[in-house]
Amino acid sequence: MNGSFIRTTLFLTVLTVVLVLIGKTIAGTQGMIWAFVLAFIMNFGSYWFSDKVALAMSGAHAVSPAEAPELYRIGDQVAQEAGVPRPRVYVIESDSPNAFATGRDPEHAAVAVTTGIMRLLSPRELAGVLAHELGHVRIRDTLIMAVLATIAGAITAIANMAQWAFMFGGIGRRADNEGLSPLAALLMIVVAPIVATLVQLAISRAREFEADSTGAHISGDPLALASALEKLEQVAAVRPLNPNSATAHLYIVNPFAGGAISSLFQTHPPIAERIARLRAMATGRGAGR
C-alpha cells in the first residue's frame, strides 16, 4: 500500500510539473501562475462534483431497494464487510456487463452497475465485483482518479490551445519565455499530452491491481472476483459499452470494443494477469469464505 501510494503521489507530481511547464511555454511566468489557478479550480470541481459528472455521463440512474432488492442485499453485505457506509446505488441500462464506483470518500460514494452484469453474474460473483468497487472507495481511489483525470485533461486542453497559438506565431517569441526556442516549444506541446496520458494509464492500471487485492480481502473470496472477471472479459468484448473516454478508466473492465485501442493505451491491466494474481491469493490463503 505504501509503495503504491508513493508511486501515485510521484505520478501526480509529474503531471503537475508538466502542467506548469505547459503554462510557462504559452505565457512565461504569468502562464505558470494561470496553470496553477486552473489546476486549483478544476481540482476543486472534481473533488465536489466528479461523482455527479461521472454518473450523468454514463447515463446511470438511481434505483431503490424495491427496484433492485438483490443488488441492495449484496451491496449491504459487502459494505458491512468493507467497513464503509453502503454507497448510493445506480443502474446503467446496457447489455454490456460492467460496473464502476465514484465519489470523493466512503460517505459520498456511489456504485453503478449495468443491467448486463446483473444478468450475467451469480450473486457470489457480483459480490466479488462490488467488493472490488468498494475497495476503490475504501482506499480513496475514486478521488485519486478524479484528480488525475482532471489534471491530465487540463494538460491536453492547454496543449491543444498552445498548438493553435504556435501555428499563429504566439509561442516561442515572448521575452519572458527565457529564450525558449520554437522547436522546444513545439516539442513540449506535442509530448506533454502523451506523457499525461501514459502517466494516467500507469496509475489507473496500478489502482486496478490494488482494488482487486483489497476487494478480495474484503470478500474473503478471491476466486469469486476471478470468475467474474473471466466472464466480463468474454462478454464485454462482444458487447462493448463504449462510454465517454473520460470515464473509461472507472470501469472494472475495459468498456471499449476489443482492438479499439492498442495495449499501450489500455486503461486496464490484462485480465489474465489480474485473474492469475487473484488465484495466487486464493492458493495462499484458502479459497472461499
MARKE-368904 format. One record per residue: x, y, z of N, C-alpha, C, O in turn. Coordinates in pm, whole numbers, plus 50000, padded with zeros to 5 digits. Atoms other than C-alpha are relative to their C-alpha. Layout:
residues N
XYZXYZXYZXYZ/...
//
This chain:
residues 289
500844988050000500005000050000500875012450000500615021849924/499144988249991502755024550093500725002549869500825013949823/499304998550127504705017549774499095005249892499485013749812/500984995650099501585021949563499655014750022499535022349926/500324986049970500755054649742501135009249957500895019949902/498854991850037504275067949687500075001549848500315012549798/499964999350147504185059249316498905009149947499135017149856/501114991650044500775075549277500315014750025500065023249939/499634986249967501985107149454501055005249904500985016749859/498954996050093505065107949232499425003149863499785013249801/500604997850131502995104648916499165012749997499215020349899/500804987849995500595132049024500895012450002500565022649943/499044989049999503585154349095500555002649861500705014149819/499504998750137504935147448747498985007349913499345016249836/501034993450080501615157548592499875014850035499665023149947/500084986049959501515189448796501155008149940500955019349893/498834993350058505035198548680499805002049849500115012649796/500254998850144504065191448318498995011149972499155018849878/501014989450016501005213848357500635013850014500335022849936/499344987149979503155242048492500925003449883500975015049840/499094997650113505705238048211499225003949874499675012349796/500844996150113502925239747953499595014650015499645022249918/500374986049975501745272148114501165009349971500975020049912/498824991750025505285285848101500295001049850500685011549799/499775000150144505595275547737499105010049928499515016849834/500974991150065502485295247646500235014550036500215023249949/500004986049956502925326547856501035003050108500825011950190/498954997049904506095325248063499554998750144498734990150177/500325000649857505855332048436498515001950026497934995050110/501444997849985502315345348405499224987349964498214984250027/500645012450039501365313148229500094989450108499164981750129/499855009449890502745292748518498965002850109498364993650163/500984996249896500535312148760498604995949959497844990450038/501335003750048497465307148545499814984949998498704980150022/500095014649999498255269948516499674995050140498864985950157/500295003649862498285267448896498545003150035497854995150097/501394995949971494985286448918499024990449933498044986149995/500895009250073493385264448652499964986450069498894980650086/499945012949933494575232848828499195000250130498484990750162/500734998949874493155245249158498494999849976497764992750044/501444999150027489755253749009499474986449953498424982049999/500455012850053489495220848819500004989350108499094981050113/499955009949893490575200249120498915002550103498354993050158/501114996749909488075218649340498704994349944497904988350016/501215005150063485365210049092499954984850000498894979050024/499995014650003486465173749061499764994250138499144983650151/500215004949863486505169949440498514999950035498014990250092/501394998749960482925181949482499004993949903497944989449945/501025003750099481245171849157500364988349910499594985149819/499585010750091483165142848997499004988649996498784982749890/500965011049999480595117149108498785003349915498304994949839/501184996050077477685136648959500315000049851499484995849770/499624999650142479565141848632500134985949944499624983149836/499795013750048480585105248601498684992649984498484985749884/501295006850007477095092448674499155005349885498484997749815/500774994150109475495116948431500564995749865499794992549774/499385003850127477995108848154499764985449966499714981749848/500225014350024477375071548198498544996649977498214985349938/501435002550016473595075148184499424991750113498394985350096/500465008049886473215058948527498825006850068498735019050071/501134994549925470005063248724499894992750134500164980750143/500135005749866469365057449093498864989950004497844991649937/501065009949980467365026849197499764998350149500665000350230/500395002149861465535019449519500134985350037500274976949949/499985014149958465654987449727498864991949940499024980049912/501135007150059462234978549589500264996549853499774986349804/499725002350142463524981249230501134990049978501134982849878/498855009150014466754961549287500334993750134501384996550191/499805005649866466404941049607501274991650014501964992450116/498815008649991469164916049528501285008449997502235005450070/498844991250007471624943549436500215007050134501355008250180/499894993549869470874961649762500424990050107501214993550195/499635010049900471154929449963501504997249994502184997150097/498575002850016474584921649820500825012350036501875011250099/499294987749968475634958149848500115002350150501165006350199/499984998549855474684959450216501004990450064501744994250155/499105010149945476594927450286501465003849977502285003050068/498614996750033479754938550106500445012850072501585013550120/499664987749929479664973650259500324997150146501245002950203/499745003849860479464957950606501364993350012502114996050106/498705006749998482444935650525501155009849977502235008150032/498974990150030484364965650391500145010350111501155017450117/499964990149892483564986750697499765014149951500295023750007/500344986750054482155015450489498495001149990497804990949987/501454998650019478665030250454499594994349864500374994649769/500465004650130476565014850180499955011749903499365022049934/500004989050097477125036049870498635001649936497794992649943/501204998250081474335050949664500054990249883501124987549829/500065010750099473185025249410499375005249871498285010949871/500474995450131472795032749038500064988349901500834978949918/500045010150105471985011948733500145006849865499575017549841/499844995450138473045017048371499284990049910499574978049914/500765008850089470645002948112500854996349880500885003449780/499145004650109473054983447895500224984950014500364979750125/499725014350000473584947047796501474997050025501824985750059/498575001949977477334952147828500254998850150499875007950225/499795001949857478424938348169501185008250051502325006350008/498944991749945480394964048367499505006850127498325006050161/500354993149876480464984648687501105009950033502245008349989/498974990849951482255014048847499535006550129498355006550163/500284992549877482475033549171500515014249981501455016549906/499574986050006482785071149216499655006650133498955000950216/500244992949875482705097049493501295003450071502274996150062/498764995049941485235116849694500454992450125501624992950161/499655007549879485105094750008498904989850026497854990249960/501015010449975483205065050155498625005550037497614999150009/501294994349960480495088050293499235005949881498035008549892/500654994050117479755102149945500214991449875500274996649764/499725009050112480355071649728498734995349931497644995549988/501095005850078478175057049457500574988549917501714989149871/499625011450084478325023849273498964998749889497764998849916/500895001750114476865019648925500304986749932501464983649906/499855012850070476284985848759499074999949880498015006349880/500875001350117474874977148421498994988850022499204979850102/500975010849993471794955948377500614987049947500234976149989/499335011750055474024932648176500794992250103500794979950102/499195006949900476314925048469499124992950102499484982450154/500905006549904473364917248696499424987149943499154977650017/500515012250063472074891848445501094989549983500814977549992/498925009250033475464876348372500574992850122500844980850117/499265005549887476964870848717499094993650104497934997350120/500685006049886475934848649004500095009750118500915018950114/499904991249884475304865349342501415000150061501895010750103/498635000749947478734853449461500965008349917501795015549971/499124992450088480464868249157499705014950007500615023250006/500374985949990478514900749182500525005950131500925017550135/499434995449873479594903249547501495002749984502015012250041/498584997750025483194899949427500255013049926501205020349955/499894987650076482684928349179499755012150091500505021850087/500304988849910481074950949441501105001850105501385013050146/498884998949907483904942749682501185007249935501865015349999/498954992950075486364954249414499685015049996500555023350022/500374985950010484434986749368500085007050136500525018550144/499884994049868484214993049742501455000250047501815008050135/498564999149975487934985549754500545013349949501345019850016/499644986850052488385015949530499575011050096500335020350124/500544989949910486195035849767500805000650129501165011450176/499345000549870487935024350084501415005849996501855012250091/498634994950009491435032949961500075013449926501145017949886/500124986450057490215066249813500455000949854500835011649807/499654999850142490975056249455499055008749919499465015049822/500974992250076487795073049339500375014749996500185021449895/499564986149997489135106849449501305001749922501455011249845/498714999250071492665100049319499785000249849500385008349778/500215000850143491365090548975499275012249945499485016149831/500674987850044489095120948959501005011449985500975018649885/498974989650007492015144249036500944997449883501325006649810/499105003750108494235125348794499415003349864500075009349780/500654997250128491735127448509499875015049975499975019549861/500134985550012491265164548579501305006449956501325014549864/498704994350035494975172948565500404996049858500855004349780/499645004650134495555151348257499145006949895499635010549788/500884993050093492535167148090500405014549980500335019749869/499554986150010493825202048169501245001149912501365010349832/498784999950082497205193748016499664998649852500185006049769/500385002250139495605180947698499305012349942499575016349829/500734988350049493265210947670500935011849976500845018549873/499064988850015496055236347726500944997549883501265006749809/499105003250111498345218147482499305002149866499925006849770/500754997650124495615219347217499925014949967500065018949852/500024985550022495285256947267501375005049957501495013949872/498634995850033499065260347251500354996649856501105003949791/499735003650139499155242246918499485010749903500155014249806/500534989350084496905268846766500845012650015501105019649917/499184988149979498975296346926501334998749927501845008549872/498725002350068502155280746786499855002249849500725008349786/500204998650144500715279446434499905014649957500275018249846/500154985850033499955316746451501145008550059501045020750068/498824992749956503355325746594499915005850138500665015150171/500164994349866502215332146950500864993750106500814997850222/499165006849903504735308947117501434999749949501684998649829/498595000850035508495308947124500615013449966501805014049937/499474986950034508845346447061499815010150112500035022050094/500244991149887507995360447404501285002350077502094993250093/498794996849925510645377947604500054992750132501134989250180/500005006549870509535361747927500044984849991499924977950092/499845014550013509905326647783501454995750017501804984149997/498615002549965513605329347873500734992249891501414982349918/499255005950109514915320147533499464986849949500174979849877/500585012650046512575290647471499865000549848499185009249794/500035000050146513045281747104498674994549950498004987050021/501245005450057510085274546876500024984749995498984978450017/499915014650006511345238646835499734993850137499014983950149/500205005149864511475233347212498545001750042497974993050108/501414997849967508015248547249499114989849932498204984349994/500795009850073506605225846980500154986150061499184978650071/499755013149939508225195547142499214998550129498614988050155/500755000349875506675204347477498504998149973497834990350040/501425000550031503245209247320499584986049953498504981249988/500325013250055503365175647140500184989050105499354980050117/499655010749907504995154847413499155000350127498814989750180/500694998949871503115168047717498704991950007498524984650104/501225008249991499695152547634500294985049999499584977350064/499635014250002501385119247558500484995650137500104984950185/499515003149865503205120047892498824999350097498754990250180/501164999749910499965129248069499164987449984498704981650083/500805012050025498115100447904500674987550055500024979250119/499295011849953500805074747982500044999350152499904988650210/500014999749853501035085948346498624996350052498494988650148/501375003249958497245084448378499734985149987499144979150077/500245014350020497165049248235500804991650100500324981550149/499165007449905500045037748459499354999850138499314989450204/500664999349869498215049748771498724991849998498444984550093/501265007350010494905035348652500224985050010499504978050081/499715014449996496415000848595500434995650139499984985350189/499535003449865498175000948932498854999850099498784991250186/501114999349905494995011149112499024988449979498364984250074/500865011650024493044982748945500554987850073499794980450136/499395011149926495504957249085499765001650150499434992050219/500184997249858495244973949425498554997350042498304991650148/501415002149967491424973249417499644985149993498824980450071/500225014650005491444936549311500434993750132499704985750191/499485005749875493584928149613499155004050120498804995750203/500834995249888491564949849852498634993549997498124989450101/501325006250011488274936249720500024985350038499094980550103/499885014149965489464900349755500114998250151499554988750207/499905000649854490404906950118498675003550066498324997850170/501304996249944487054923650182499034988249997498384985150096/500965010950016485034894450047500504986850057499704978150092/499435012749958487424867150158499894989349893500064977549922/500275009650108486774850949819500645004849870499935009449780/499344995350123489404859449553499504993149874499464999249767/500435007350119488084832549320498675005149945498405003649826/501264994450049484664849249301500285011549905499665012549799/499654988950088486214880749156500714995049875500495000249766/499315005750116488484859848930499004994449900499134996549780/501035005750087485454841248793499205011049932498865009949814/500754988950057483584874048744500795006949888500245009949782/499154993450100486494889948556500084991649872500084997049761/499935008850117486724859648329498755001349915498835002549793/501264998450073483044862448234499905013949938499485015349823/500114986350049483214900248199500855002249876500425008749781/499124998350116486164898747960499394993749876499434999649767/500555007150116484444873547735498795007349941498685008749819/501254994150049481094891447713500185014749962499635019349862/499824985850028482224927947729500715002249867500515012549802/499284998650127484474921947427499054999849881499305006449780/500955000850112481484913347208498805009250021498045011849928/501074990349971479034937047382500625012150071500365014450189/499314988749936481144968147446499045010950043497995013049982/500804988749950479754997147644500335012849924499455021149899/499514988250072481875023247460499525013150061498805020749995/500424987649934481355051547712500855011749954501725010349869/499124988450022482815086447702501404996350050501544990650158/498635003949965486605081947708500455005850134501365000450198/499624993849874486815104948012499654991350121500234992950228/500415008649890485105078348226500444985549983500134977150067/499645013950030486615046748072500824993650111500664981750140/499115005649897489195042648348499254995850125499804988450207/500745003149879486465039948612499484985650003499324979950110/500675012950007485015006848493500904988650044502134989750037/499235011249947486084973248633500754992749889501834987349914/499285005450116487004960348284499915010149887499045018849886/499964991050114487854978347963498645000349931498174990049882/501364999350055484484991047834499945001649849498865001749790/499994998050144485614995747474500044986749925500364976349983/499955012050084485364970947188501434995349987502365003349986/498665005450014488324947847152500685005449877500095005849769/499234994850111491044962546935499775014749971500375020149878/500284985950025489674997846959501185008850033501405019149969/498794992749964492825009847128501114989950024500854978550063/498885009249985496274994647143500244997050146499775004250234/499725004049862497524976747452500795010750074500685011750197/499224989449936499875005947519499095010250065499435015950169/500914989849949496895028647575498764994050067497715000550074/501095006149925494685004347766499925006450139500945008850203/500184994349867493205019148082500054989450109500114992750227/500035010949903493194984948249501154990249975501594988549861/498995010550019495854958248310499364987749937498144986449939/500575012050064495454925048127499164991850099499584989450212/500885007849915492564904748267500694987150044500554982950159/499335012649966494684873048255500955001950119501044993250206/499084997549889497244888748488499245002650129499674998350236/500824997449880494544900948727499454986950056499454984850177/500545012949957492994866248738501104991550064500874985050166/498895007949946496384849948795500365004650141500644996350228/499704994949866497054872649093498944995950101499264992350214/501095003749910493644865449243500064985150034499824981250148/499895014449974494114827949204501184996950091501134987850174/498865001749909497504830849369499645003650143500084997150238/500484996249867495854848749660499174988750061499324985550179/500865010849951493294820649689500834987850041500534981250141/499145011449968496014794249686500775002550129500994993350209/499184996749883497994812549952499225000850129499774998350237/500754998049877495164819050195498714991850007497954992750104/501215008349998492444794350101498875006849928498575018449956/501094994450077489584799949862498704998850075498534990150161/501335000749941486034806949961499945006750134500955010950189/500224993249872484544821350276500044990050114499884993850230/
//
